[in-house]
Amino acid sequence: MTEATGARASVTQPDIASLHHVCRELAEAADAVRDAARYASRVALGARLPLAAAGRRRARAAQRALLRTLMDPKGLGWAPQGSSPLAGALWLAGVLTSRESLAVSLAVTGLKARIRAAAVRHPELLDNPTTSRVLRAIDEDRQTEAVRLFRGLLTEKGAEYALALLAPSFTDIMAWNALTDENPFNDTAGWQIATGRPLTSEYLAGIGNSVWALLNRGPGRAEPHTPSAALLGSIDDSGTIVGYVRNIDRIGTRGLLLVQQVAGPDGEHRYVVQLAGMGPCFNQESPQDLLGSLNAVGAIDTTYTRAVVRALRRLVPSGAQVALVGHSQGGITAMNLAASRDFNALYTVTHVVAIGSPIDHKRAADPRTRVVSLVNEHDIVPSLEGRSTVSPIDLPKEFTEFTWTDDTQAFPLCHAAERYAHNLEHDVPHARTHVDSELAAFRGRVTGTHLFTLHDR
């Protein structure tokens, strides 16, 4: 279910639902054509057919016809696929010489339709002269000019404004670039975004998730933290989503975890785990750094999750009901914990609330876990796993997504936890009311406020 506020397309613009239907159809068609190219490549380039003497000529003629089809712009385009050395070499030659296959053409057309739908939803993309020229260059396949205009936008407006303005289309633009440039390493990521699959690598250099997991191998450690009187006095105990987000802002990104023990309306003790986002980019001590964030997007078991588990085992009894509330990397970590069967064997995860987090391709291990995603549409972070706020890809029924826009069209300001708290309090009361209703069982007398310092090792 998606709720949104902000600009709406005028009646003269294309219908977004129709564009999204076309996007899904094109993605399915691209997948089918790619499967056909993979099969044709296996027959024409890799497999040896069992040939009888009488049928050898016809079989060879068929292989030659398949080979022509794999490399003919009127057939499948430049479409060699597969694991054989010859297929791999031909595919690489096509990437390096910008030869496009029919499957890629279909995927790119779908991405263009998604970018068009985003511009209908966000007319500011077309109102701005530079972004309008960027989108027009993409629509007309003028890649070099599109890249030049994007760089000009970064120089003219600054990265903060440019990234926020393009956030609704950013991942689709990056996927389009990945599928049409001469970089062979980012093609997989571009294809996965175009077809709505989880990313197995990032879309700039194409570095795979396994690499980030290898680099982020800390076992995780948690130590009780004695807060200052000022910090302890500032912790909100209202049991509202605005209070939780403000708590996350107050503990900051210095490696602190906050757990509140609550006696609910029924007298049962439950726990609200509040997880902060990324701190300094490269921090050898804390799991809340850039390396941890990159690892968290594509993995479930990370240093951050391991450290949180060690903290909770000190405090929370097995089988207790737990709600996980996280901002940015904290939201990804909350979802990773909910996706872990081991964690679900320890605790009953009733809710995950992710604020400004890229979690759309993750799934809770327990289908009863309710997941709420809260997203400012000009915040670029939630789209970094490949699904934007205006994506045609539907979320599962256990997900509820609320999206909105506000006048803070600058990154990272629009991503800040305090800004999200402000939005929930003043701009999107329906989202706030929904989350507070979901977490009603956790709203009661706070019987314990516990902080932990999390470490890589």
C-alpha positions in Angstrom: 0.0 0.0 0.0 1.4 3.4 -0.9 0.4 6.8 0.4 1.8 9.9 -1.1 1.5 13.7 -0.8 3.0 16.4 -3.0 2.7 17.2 -6.6 0.3 15.3 -8.8 0.3 15.0 -12.6 -2.1 17.2 -14.5 -4.7 15.7 -16.8 -2.6 16.5 -19.8 0.2 14.2 -18.6 0.4 10.5 -19.3 -1.3 8.3 -16.7 1.2 7.0 -14.2 -0.6 3.6 -13.7 -0.5 3.1 -17.5 3.2 3.9 -17.7 3.9 1.5 -14.8 1.9 -1.2 -16.6 4.1 -0.7 -19.7 7.2 -0.8 -17.6 6.3 -4.1 -16.1 5.4 -5.6 -19.5 8.7 -4.3 -21.0 10.7 -5.8 -18.1 9.0 -9.2 -18.6 9.6 -9.0 -22.3 13.3 -8.1 -21.8 13.7 -11.1 -19.5 12.1 -13.5 -22.0 14.3 -12.2 -24.9 17.4 -12.5 -22.8 16.5 -16.1 -21.9 16.0 -16.8 -25.6 19.4 -15.3 -26.4 21.0 -17.4 -23.6 19.5 -20.5 -25.1 20.5 -19.6 -28.6 24.1 -18.8 -27.5 24.4 -22.2 -25.8 23.4 -24.0 -29.0 25.3 -21.7 -31.4 28.5 -21.1 -29.4 28.8 -23.6 -26.6 27.0 -26.9 -27.1 28.0 -29.7 -29.5 24.9 -31.2 -31.2 24.7 -35.0 -31.6 24.9 -35.0 -35.4 24.2 -38.0 -37.6 26.1 -37.9 -40.9 23.0 -37.2 -42.9 22.0 -34.3 -40.6 25.3 -32.6 -40.2 24.8 -30.1 -42.9 21.4 -29.1 -41.7 22.6 -28.8 -38.1 25.5 -26.6 -39.1 23.2 -24.4 -41.2 21.0 -24.1 -38.2 23.9 -23.1 -36.0 25.0 -20.5 -38.5 21.4 -19.1 -38.6 21.3 -18.9 -34.8 24.7 -17.1 -34.8 23.5 -14.6 -37.3 20.3 -14.0 -35.2 22.5 -13.4 -32.1 24.5 -10.7 -33.9 22.0 -9.1 -36.3 20.4 -5.8 -35.4 17.3 -7.1 -37.1 17.3 -10.2 -34.9 18.3 -10.3 -31.2 20.9 -7.5 -31.7 24.3 -8.2 -30.3 23.1 -10.8 -27.8 25.7 -13.5 -27.0 25.1 -14.8 -23.5 26.4 -17.6 -21.4 29.4 -19.0 -19.6 31.4 -20.3 -22.5 34.7 -18.4 -23.2 33.5 -17.5 -26.8 30.1 -16.2 -25.6 31.8 -14.2 -22.8 34.3 -12.7 -25.3 31.6 -11.7 -27.8 29.5 -10.2 -25.0 32.4 -8.2 -23.8 33.2 -7.0 -27.3 29.6 -5.8 -27.6 29.8 -3.9 -24.4 33.1 -2.2 -25.2 31.8 -1.2 -28.7 28.4 0.0 -27.4 26.4 -2.7 -29.4 23.0 -3.2 -27.9 20.9 -6.3 -27.8 17.2 -6.5 -28.2 16.8 -7.5 -24.5 18.8 -4.4 -23.4 16.8 -2.2 -25.7 13.6 -3.4 -24.2 15.0 -2.9 -20.6 16.2 0.6 -21.5 12.8 1.5 -22.9 11.2 0.3 -19.7 13.6 2.5 -17.7 12.8 5.5 -19.8 9.1 4.9 -19.2 9.8 4.8 -15.4 11.8 8.1 -15.7 8.9 9.6 -17.6 6.5 8.5 -14.9 8.7 10.1 -12.2 8.6 13.3 -14.1 4.8 13.2 -14.2 4.8 12.7 -10.4 7.5 15.3 -9.9 7.0 18.2 -12.3 10.0 20.0 -10.8 12.2 17.6 -12.8 10.9 19.2 -16.0 10.5 22.7 -14.5 14.2 22.9 -13.9 16.0 23.7 -17.2 19.1 21.5 -16.5 17.2 18.4 -15.3 14.8 18.8 -18.1 17.7 18.6 -20.6 19.2 15.6 -18.8 15.9 13.7 -19.1 15.5 14.7 -22.7 19.0 13.5 -23.5 18.2 10.2 -21.8 15.0 9.8 -23.8 16.8 10.4 -27.0 19.7 8.1 -26.2 22.3 10.9 -26.1 24.4 9.4 -23.3 27.5 11.5 -23.6 25.4 14.7 -23.5 23.3 13.4 -20.6 26.4 12.7 -18.5 27.8 16.2 -19.4 24.5 17.8 -18.4 24.4 15.9 -15.1 27.9 17.0 -14.2 26.9 20.5 -15.1 24.0 20.2 -12.7 26.3 19.1 -9.9 28.5 22.1 -10.6 25.7 24.6 -11.0 23.5 23.6 -8.1 25.9 21.6 -5.9 25.7 17.9 -5.2 23.2 18.4 -2.3 20.6 20.0 -4.4 21.2 17.9 -7.6 21.0 14.6 -5.9 17.8 15.5 -4.0 16.2 16.9 -7.2 17.0 13.8 -9.2 16.3 11.3 -6.3 13.0 10.0 -7.7 14.7 9.0 -10.9 18.3 8.5 -9.8 18.5 4.7 -9.7 16.7 4.4 -13.0 19.1 6.9 -14.6 22.0 5.0 -13.2 20.6 1.7 -14.5 20.1 3.3 -17.9 23.7 4.5 -17.9 25.0 1.1 -16.8 23.2 -0.7 -19.6 24.3 1.7 -22.3 27.9 2.6 -21.3 31.1 0.8 -22.1 31.7 -0.4 -18.6 31.2 -4.2 -18.4 31.3 -4.4 -14.6 28.0 -2.5 -13.9 25.8 -4.3 -16.5 24.5 -6.8 -13.9 23.4 -4.1 -11.5 21.7 -2.1 -14.4 19.8 -5.3 -15.5 18.7 -6.1 -12.0 17.3 -2.6 -11.4 15.5 -2.6 -14.8 13.8 -6.0 -14.1 13.1 -5.4 -10.4 15.5 -7.9 -8.9 17.6 -7.4 -5.7 21.0 -5.9 -6.4 24.0 -8.3 -6.1 26.4 -5.5 -6.8 26.5 -1.7 -6.7 25.9 0.2 -10.0 29.0 2.4 -10.3 31.9 0.0 -10.3 29.9 -3.2 -10.1 31.6 -4.4 -6.9 29.7 -7.4 -5.7 28.0 -7.9 -2.3 30.4 -10.8 -1.6 33.3 -8.3 -1.7 31.7 -6.0 0.9 30.9 -9.0 3.1 34.5 -10.1 2.9 35.7 -6.7 4.0 33.1 -6.3 6.8 33.9 -9.5 8.8 33.9 -8.0 12.3 32.2 -10.4 14.8 30.5 -7.4 16.5 30.7 -6.4 20.1 28.4 -4.5 22.5 29.1 -2.9 25.8 26.7 -1.2 28.2 26.9 2.5 27.9 26.3 4.9 30.8 24.7 8.0 29.3 25.2 11.5 30.5 22.4 13.0 32.6 21.6 15.4 29.6 21.3 12.5 27.1 19.2 10.4 29.5 16.9 13.3 30.2 16.4 14.0 26.5 15.2 10.5 25.7 11.5 10.5 24.7 9.3 8.0 26.4 6.0 8.9 24.7 6.0 5.6 22.7 5.2 7.5 19.5 7.0 7.2 16.1 8.0 10.8 16.3 9.5 10.2 19.7 11.5 7.1 18.5 12.9 9.0 15.5 13.9 11.9 17.7 15.6 9.4 20.1 17.6 8.1 17.1 18.6 11.6 16.3 19.7 12.2 19.9 21.9 9.1 20.2 23.6 10.2 17.0 25.8 8.1 14.7 28.6 7.4 17.1 27.9 3.7 17.6 25.1 3.9 20.3 22.1 1.5 20.4 19.0 2.4 22.4 16.6 -0.2 23.8 13.5 0.8 25.8 11.6 -1.8 27.9 7.9 -1.0 28.0 5.1 -2.4 30.1 2.3 -2.4 27.5 -1.4 -1.7 28.0 -1.9 -5.4 28.8 1.0 -5.4 31.4 3.3 -7.5 29.2 6.9 -6.3 28.9 8.0 -5.6 25.3 11.1 -4.0 23.8 11.6 -1.2 21.3 15.1 -1.3 19.7 16.1 2.0 18.1 18.9 1.9 15.6 20.8 4.9 14.2 22.2 5.3 10.7 25.7 5.7 9.2 28.4 7.7 11.0 31.8 8.7 9.7 32.5 7.0 6.3 35.4 4.8 7.4 35.4 4.0 11.1 37.5 1.1 12.2 35.7 0.9 15.5 32.0 1.2 14.7 29.9 -1.0 12.5 27.9 2.1 11.5 30.2 3.2 8.6 30.2 3.3 4.8 31.6 -0.3 4.5 28.9 -1.5 6.9 26.2 0.3 4.9 27.3 -1.2 1.6 27.4 -4.7 3.1 24.0 -4.2 4.7 22.2 -3.5 1.5 23.0 -6.8 0.0 23.4 -9.0 3.0 21.5 -10.1 6.1 24.3 -11.1 8.5 26.6 -8.0 9.1 28.8 -6.7 11.8 26.0 -4.3 12.8 23.4 -7.1 13.2 25.9 -9.2 15.1 26.7 -6.4 17.5 23.0 -5.7 18.1 22.3 -9.4 18.8 25.1 -9.4 21.4 23.5 -6.3 23.0 20.0 -7.7 23.1 21.1 -11.1 24.5 22.4 -9.2 27.6 19.0 -7.6 28.2 16.0 -9.1 26.3 14.7 -12.6 27.4 14.2 -15.2 24.7 10.7 -15.1 23.2 10.0 -11.5 24.0 8.1 -9.3 21.6 10.4 -6.8 19.9 9.8 -3.8 17.6 12.7 -2.6 15.5 12.8 1.1 14.6 15.8 2.3 12.5 16.9 5.2 10.4 19.0 4.9 7.3 21.6 2.1 7.9 19.7 1.4 11.1 16.6 0.7 9.1 18.4 -1.7 6.9 19.8 -3.4 9.9 16.4 -3.6 11.5 15.1 -5.4 8.3 18.2 -7.6 8.3 17.4 -8.7 11.8 13.8 -9.4 10.9 15.0 -11.4 7.9 17.3 -13.6 10.0 15.8 -17.0 11.0 18.3 -17.2 13.9 17.1 -13.8 15.3 13.4 -14.9 14.9 14.3 -18.0 16.8 15.4 -15.8 19.7 12.6 -13.1 19.6 9.2 -12.4 18.2 9.7 -9.5 15.8 6.3 -8.0 15.6 7.2 -4.8 13.7 9.9 -3.1 11.6 9.7 0.6 11.0 12.4 1.8 8.6 12.9 5.5 8.1 14.8 6.7 5.0 16.2 3.2 4.4 16.7 1.0 1.2 14.8 -2.1 2.3 12.3 -2.8 -0.4 13.9 -6.1 -1.7 14.3 -7.6 1.8 11.7 -9.8 3.4 11.0 -10.7 7.0 11.5 -14.4 7.9 8.2 -14.4 9.8 5.3 -13.4 7.4 3.4 -12.0 10.5 6.0 -9.3 10.9 4.6 -5.9 9.9 6.9 -3.7 8.0 6.5 0.1 7.5 8.8 2.1 5.3 8.7 5.9 5.6 10.4 7.8 2.7 10.8 11.4 1.7 10.8 11.2 -2.1 13.7 13.6 -2.4 15.9 11.5 -0.1 18.2 9.5 -2.4 19.2 6.9 0.2 16.0 4.7 0.2 16.5 4.1 -3.5 20.1 2.8 -3.3 19.0 -0.8 -3.5 17.4 -0.3 -6.9 13.7 0.6 -6.2 12.7 4.2 -6.2 9.7 5.8 -4.5 7.8 5.9 -7.8 8.7 2.4 -8.9 6.2 0.2 -10.8 7.4 -2.7 -8.7 4.8 -3.6 -6.1 5.7 -4.3 -2.5 4.5 -7.5 -0.7 1.3 -7.2 1.3 3.1 -7.2 4.7 4.8 -4.0 3.7 3.2 -0.5 4.1 5.0 2.3 2.5 4.3 6.0 3.1 6.1 8.5 0.8 5.9 12.3 0.6 7.6 15.4 -0.5 8.5 18.6 1.4 10.3 21.8 0.6 13.6 20.5 1.8 15.0 19.5 -1.6 18.6 19.3 -0.5 20.5 16.2 0.5 21.5 15.1 3.2 19.2 17.6 5.0 16.1 15.8 3.7 17.6 12.5 4.9 18.3 13.6 8.5 16.4 11.8 11.3 15.3 15.2 12.7 13.8 16.1 9.4 11.9 12.9 9.2 10.6 13.5 12.8 9.5 17.0 11.6 7.7 15.5 8.5 5.9 12.9 10.6 4.8 15.5 13.2 3.7 18.3 10.8 3.4 17.1 7.2 2.2 13.5 7.1 -0.1 13.0 10.1 -1.8 10.0 8.4 1.6 8.2 8.3 2.3 9.1 11.9 -1.2 7.9 13.0 -0.8 4.6 11.1 2.5 3.8 12.7 1.4 4.8 16.2 -1.6 2.5 15.8 0.6 -0.4 14.6 2.8 0.1 17.7 -0.1 0.5 20.2 1.0 -2.6 22.1 4.4 -1.0 22.8 2.9 2.2 24.1 2.9 2.2 27.9 5.1 2.9 30.9 8.8 2.7 30.1 10.4 0.5 32.7 13.9 0.6 31.5 16.1 2.7 29.2 19.3 1.0 28.1 22.1 2.1 25.9 25.0 0.1 24.4 28.1 1.0 22.5 28.5 -1.1 19.4 31.9 -2.1 18.0 33.2 -4.0 15.0 35.4 -6.1 17.2 
